[in-house]
């Protein structure tokens, strides 16, 4: 932002920050950044995060529920046709600090490939549930070995343990998740996405940069080289050195909108009828009060799969349908 404002001192710059209902609110920080660089700041408040899920899924053609980027780009399309983002900073420069320390504590330099894979999965425990083998219908057997095979190349090499984690994050989160999904959303709204961190020079630089210039184990802080840049431009105090993680409070979302939306679709679930999801697993957990966040995330993921299935397989859901039950 500092370089952009320095290069174009008189240009109008639009900035957008997202405020999720009943979740971590970072809009005060974004307001200070906006004032520092003289941007036209806009706050996008999202109450029902799931409201336009059919539309978002129809665009990315994948069963993802946490498509906050859809709302962000939709808002941006009313302001400009060029969108600058910081995508890749976490994956390339150690931004997921809340996982790194745990991974290093769960492993040693002598840990086997399999042990490191298990530790990596345990650092992403919100993405799976302990009884996940029971989630799918018996005709669609879930095998952890299939997951292990995907992750094996990232941990079966001579790289340092934390570099292996970065390799897994880069491939799993950025290359095969965020980038292709975001590209489709930007194309839909005719908004050009510029992510400076994705350029070849920075990619190469990040790979050559020693790990201790990215992450400090003692203080559990990451993106050190990027924070040094903020210090150089005297704006370090405007941002938190700690990664917030995904800002939507999924427990609150489940209680306010998620559960009744899920029950609406699973009254006559096509995933159950076609023997993809095990109805006994759903019945076992859906009626529980104070549902663990891991199961909430899994239910939201199944909801996204149900909607995807009804859009692309059974052709019975209109992508323009709003989930405002």
C-alpha positions as CSV (number, residue, x, y, z in Angstrom):
1,X,0.0,0.0,0.0
2,X,2.8,2.4,0.9
3,X,4.5,1.8,-2.5
4,X,1.2,2.1,-4.3
5,X,0.4,5.4,-2.7
6,X,3.9,6.7,-3.3
7,X,3.8,5.7,-6.9
8,X,0.3,7.2,-7.5
9,X,-0.1,10.0,-4.9
10,X,-3.2,11.5,-6.5
11,X,-5.1,8.4,-7.5
12,X,-8.3,7.3,-5.8
13,X,-7.7,4.0,-4.0
14,X,-10.7,2.0,-2.7
15,X,-10.1,-0.4,0.2
16,X,-12.5,-2.9,1.6
17,X,-12.5,-4.7,5.0
18,X,-14.8,-7.5,5.9
19,X,-16.8,-7.7,9.1
20,X,-18.4,-11.0,9.8
21,X,-21.3,-11.1,12.2
22,X,-20.5,-12.1,15.8
23,X,-16.8,-12.7,14.9
24,X,-13.4,-11.1,15.2
25,X,-13.8,-7.5,14.2
26,X,-10.7,-6.0,12.4
27,X,-12.4,-2.9,11.0
28,X,-10.8,-0.5,13.5
29,X,-7.4,-1.6,12.3
30,X,-8.4,-1.3,8.6
31,X,-9.7,2.2,9.3
32,X,-6.4,3.3,10.7
33,X,-4.6,1.8,7.6
34,X,-7.0,3.6,5.3
35,X,-6.4,6.9,7.1
36,X,-2.6,6.4,6.9
37,X,-2.7,5.9,3.1
38,X,-5.7,8.1,2.3
39,X,-7.9,5.4,0.8
40,X,-11.7,5.4,0.4
41,X,-12.4,2.7,3.0
42,X,-15.5,0.5,2.8
43,X,-16.7,-2.0,5.4
44,X,-18.5,-5.1,4.0
45,X,-20.7,-6.5,6.8
46,X,-21.8,-10.1,6.2
47,X,-24.5,-11.3,8.5
48,X,-25.5,-14.6,6.9
49,X,-22.3,-16.0,5.4
50,X,-24.2,-18.8,3.7
51,X,-26.9,-16.7,2.0
52,X,-25.4,-16.8,-1.5
53,X,-23.6,-20.1,-1.2
54,X,-25.4,-21.6,-4.2
55,X,-24.2,-18.8,-6.4
56,X,-20.6,-19.0,-5.1
57,X,-20.5,-22.8,-5.6
58,X,-21.9,-22.5,-9.1
59,X,-19.0,-20.1,-9.9
60,X,-16.1,-22.1,-8.5
61,X,-17.7,-25.5,-9.3
62,X,-16.4,-27.0,-6.1
63,X,-18.2,-27.9,-2.9
64,X,-16.6,-25.3,-0.6
65,X,-18.6,-23.4,2.0
66,X,-16.1,-20.8,3.2
67,X,-16.2,-18.7,0.1
68,X,-15.9,-15.2,1.7
69,X,-13.9,-14.2,-1.4
70,X,-17.2,-14.2,-3.4
71,X,-18.7,-11.5,-1.2
72,X,-15.5,-9.5,-1.2
73,X,-15.0,-9.5,-5.0
74,X,-18.7,-8.8,-5.5
75,X,-18.4,-5.7,-3.4
76,X,-15.2,-4.7,-5.1
77,X,-16.8,-5.0,-8.6
78,X,-19.0,-2.0,-7.7
79,X,-16.0,0.1,-6.9
80,X,-13.2,-0.9,-9.3
81,X,-12.2,-3.4,-11.9
82,X,-8.7,-4.0,-10.5
83,X,-8.2,-5.7,-7.1
84,X,-4.8,-5.9,-5.3
85,X,-4.5,-8.6,-2.7
86,X,-1.8,-10.1,-0.4
87,X,-2.5,-13.7,-1.3
88,X,0.4,-16.0,-0.7
89,X,2.0,-14.1,2.1
90,X,1.1,-16.7,4.7
91,X,2.1,-19.7,2.6
92,X,5.4,-18.3,1.4
93,X,6.6,-16.3,4.5
94,X,5.2,-18.3,7.5
95,X,1.9,-16.7,8.4
96,X,0.2,-19.7,10.0
97,X,2.0,-19.3,13.3
98,X,-0.8,-20.9,15.3
99,X,0.1,-24.2,13.6
100,X,3.9,-24.1,13.3
101,X,4.8,-24.3,17.0
102,X,2.4,-27.2,17.5
103,X,3.9,-29.1,14.6
104,X,7.5,-28.6,15.8
105,X,6.5,-29.8,19.3
106,X,4.8,-32.9,17.9
107,X,7.8,-33.9,15.8
108,X,11.6,-34.1,15.9
109,X,14.3,-34.2,13.2
110,X,14.1,-38.0,13.6
111,X,10.4,-38.3,13.0
112,X,9.3,-40.6,10.2
113,X,7.5,-39.3,7.2
114,X,4.2,-40.9,8.5
115,X,4.7,-39.3,11.9
116,X,5.1,-35.9,10.3
117,X,2.0,-36.4,8.1
118,X,0.0,-37.2,11.2
119,X,1.4,-34.2,13.0
120,X,0.5,-32.0,10.1
121,X,-3.1,-33.3,10.1
122,X,-3.3,-32.7,13.8
123,X,-2.4,-29.1,13.2
124,X,-5.4,-28.9,10.9
125,X,-7.8,-30.7,13.2
126,X,-10.7,-28.3,12.3
127,X,-10.7,-29.9,8.8
128,X,-11.6,-33.4,10.0
129,X,-13.4,-35.2,12.8
130,X,-12.3,-38.2,14.8
131,X,-15.1,-40.5,13.4
132,X,-14.6,-39.4,9.8
133,X,-14.6,-43.0,8.6
134,X,-18.2,-43.2,9.6
135,X,-19.3,-40.1,7.7
136,X,-19.6,-41.7,4.3
137,X,-21.9,-44.5,3.2
138,X,-20.3,-47.9,3.3
139,X,-20.4,-48.0,-0.5
140,X,-18.1,-44.9,-0.5
141,X,-15.4,-46.1,1.9
142,X,-13.2,-43.3,3.3
143,X,-9.5,-44.3,3.6
144,X,-7.0,-42.2,5.5
145,X,-4.3,-43.9,3.4
146,X,-5.5,-41.9,0.4
147,X,-4.9,-38.7,2.3
148,X,-1.5,-39.9,3.5
149,X,-0.5,-40.6,-0.1
150,X,-1.4,-37.0,-1.2
151,X,0.7,-35.5,1.6
152,X,3.7,-37.9,1.4
153,X,5.8,-36.1,-1.2
154,X,5.8,-33.0,0.9
155,X,7.3,-34.8,3.9
156,X,9.3,-37.5,2.3
157,X,12.3,-35.3,1.4
158,X,15.5,-33.7,2.9
159,X,13.9,-30.3,3.6
160,X,13.7,-29.0,7.2
161,X,10.5,-29.8,9.1
162,X,9.0,-26.4,8.9
163,X,10.0,-26.0,5.2
164,X,8.1,-29.3,4.6
165,X,5.0,-27.7,6.3
166,X,5.4,-24.6,4.0
167,X,5.6,-26.9,1.0
168,X,2.4,-28.7,2.0
169,X,0.6,-25.4,2.7
170,X,1.7,-23.9,-0.6
171,X,0.5,-26.8,-2.7
172,X,-2.6,-27.6,-0.6
173,X,-3.9,-24.2,0.3
174,X,-2.6,-21.9,-2.4
175,X,-2.0,-23.7,-5.7
176,X,-4.9,-26.2,-5.5
177,X,-7.3,-24.3,-3.4
178,X,-7.2,-20.5,-3.2
179,X,-5.7,-19.6,-6.5
180,X,-8.0,-21.5,-8.8
181,X,-11.1,-20.6,-6.8
182,X,-10.3,-16.9,-6.6
183,X,-9.5,-16.8,-10.3
184,X,-12.9,-18.1,-11.2
185,X,-14.6,-15.6,-8.9
186,X,-12.6,-12.7,-10.3
187,X,-13.5,-13.8,-13.8
188,X,-17.2,-14.0,-13.0
189,X,-17.2,-10.4,-11.7
190,X,-14.8,-9.1,-14.4
191,X,-12.4,-7.9,-11.8
192,X,-8.7,-8.3,-12.4
193,X,-6.8,-9.7,-9.4
194,X,-3.2,-8.6,-8.9
195,X,-1.3,-10.5,-6.2
196,X,2.2,-9.0,-6.1
197,X,3.5,-11.8,-3.9
198,X,2.7,-14.4,-6.6
199,X,5.3,-13.0,-9.1
200,X,8.2,-15.2,-10.0
201,X,10.9,-13.1,-8.4
202,X,9.2,-13.2,-5.0
203,X,8.4,-16.9,-5.3
204,X,12.1,-17.6,-6.0
205,X,13.2,-15.2,-3.2
206,X,10.9,-16.9,-0.7
207,X,12.3,-20.3,-1.5
208,X,15.9,-19.2,-0.9
209,X,15.2,-17.2,2.2
210,X,16.4,-18.9,5.4
211,X,13.6,-20.2,7.6
212,X,14.8,-18.1,10.5
213,X,14.1,-14.9,8.5
214,X,10.5,-16.1,8.1
215,X,9.6,-17.5,11.5
216,X,10.8,-17.0,15.1
217,X,10.0,-20.1,17.2
218,X,10.7,-18.4,20.5
219,X,8.1,-15.6,20.0
220,X,6.0,-17.7,17.6
221,X,5.9,-14.9,15.1
222,X,6.0,-15.2,11.3
223,X,6.4,-13.2,8.1
224,X,9.4,-11.6,9.7
225,X,10.8,-10.2,6.5
226,X,7.4,-8.7,5.6
227,X,7.1,-7.1,9.1
228,X,10.6,-5.6,8.6
229,X,9.2,-3.9,5.5
230,X,6.3,-2.5,7.5
231,X,8.9,-1.2,10.0
232,X,10.8,0.4,7.2
233,X,7.7,2.3,6.1
234,X,6.8,3.1,9.8
235,X,3.5,1.3,9.7
236,X,4.3,-1.8,11.7
237,X,2.1,-0.6,14.6
238,X,-1.0,-0.7,12.3
239,X,-1.1,-4.4,11.9
240,X,-1.0,-7.4,14.3
241,X,2.1,-9.7,14.1
242,X,-0.1,-12.7,15.0
243,X,-2.2,-14.5,12.3
244,X,-5.9,-14.2,13.2
245,X,-6.9,-17.3,11.2
246,X,-10.3,-17.5,9.4
247,X,-12.4,-14.7,11.0
248,X,-15.8,-16.2,10.7
249,X,-17.0,-17.6,14.1
250,X,-18.4,-20.9,12.8
251,X,-20.1,-21.7,16.1
252,X,-22.1,-18.5,15.9
253,X,-22.8,-19.0,12.2
254,X,-24.1,-22.5,12.9
255,X,-26.4,-21.3,15.6
256,X,-27.8,-18.3,13.7
257,X,-28.1,-19.7,10.2
258,X,-26.2,-22.9,9.6
259,X,-28.1,-25.5,11.4
260,X,-31.6,-24.6,10.0
261,X,-30.1,-24.3,6.5
262,X,-28.5,-27.7,6.9
263,X,-31.8,-29.2,8.1
264,X,-33.7,-27.7,5.2
265,X,-31.5,-29.5,2.7
266,X,-31.2,-32.7,4.6
267,X,-34.9,-33.2,5.1
268,X,-34.7,-35.1,1.8
269,X,-30.9,-35.3,1.2
270,X,-29.7,-36.4,-2.3
271,X,-26.4,-37.3,-0.7
272,X,-28.2,-39.7,1.6
273,X,-30.6,-41.0,-1.1
274,X,-27.7,-41.8,-3.4
275,X,-25.7,-43.5,-0.7
276,X,-22.9,-41.0,-0.5
277,X,-23.3,-39.8,3.1
278,X,-24.2,-42.0,6.0
279,X,-27.5,-40.8,7.6
280,X,-26.6,-42.5,10.9
281,X,-23.6,-40.2,11.3
282,X,-25.8,-37.2,10.7
283,X,-28.4,-38.3,13.1
284,X,-25.8,-39.1,15.7
285,X,-24.4,-35.5,15.8
286,X,-27.0,-33.1,14.4
287,X,-29.2,-32.9,17.5
288,X,-26.3,-32.2,19.9
289,X,-26.3,-28.9,21.7
290,X,-23.0,-27.1,21.9
291,X,-21.6,-29.0,18.9
292,X,-17.8,-29.0,18.7
293,X,-16.4,-26.6,16.2
294,X,-14.9,-29.4,14.2
295,X,-18.3,-31.0,13.7
296,X,-19.8,-27.6,12.8
297,X,-17.1,-27.2,10.1
298,X,-17.8,-30.7,8.8
299,X,-21.6,-30.1,8.7
300,X,-21.0,-26.9,6.8
301,X,-18.8,-28.8,4.4
302,X,-21.5,-31.5,3.8
303,X,-24.0,-28.7,3.3
304,X,-21.8,-27.3,0.5
305,X,-21.5,-30.8,-1.0
306,X,-25.2,-31.2,-0.9
307,X,-25.8,-27.9,-2.7
308,X,-23.0,-28.7,-5.3
309,X,-24.7,-32.1,-5.9
310,X,-28.1,-30.5,-6.5
311,X,-26.7,-27.8,-8.8
312,X,-24.4,-30.0,-11.0
313,X,-25.7,-33.6,-10.6
314,X,-29.5,-33.5,-10.0
315,X,-30.0,-30.0,-11.5
316,X,-32.6,-29.0,-8.9
317,X,-31.1,-26.0,-7.2
318,X,-31.1,-22.6,-8.9
319,X,-27.7,-20.9,-8.3
320,X,-29.5,-17.6,-7.7
321,X,-31.4,-19.1,-4.8
322,X,-30.8,-17.3,-1.5
323,X,-30.4,-19.3,1.7
324,X,-32.3,-17.0,4.0
325,X,-34.6,-19.5,5.7
